[in-house]
């Protein structure tokens, strides 16, 4: 399992800003994993993606 978390220093930011930053990081992780052809479970956009496995390359 891989868990991507903010730097503990970010917790000193206002709560709303911290939540927005975490959601943006999760979306970036989702994009990176998709680009590398991982299957990702659909879920709320701001939440961390659930990786189901690697897709077949088609080669």
Buried (B, 14 or more C-beta within 10 A) or exposed (E): EEEEEEEEEEEEEEEEEBEEBBBEBBBEBBEEBEEEEBBBEEEEEEEBBEBEEEEEEEE
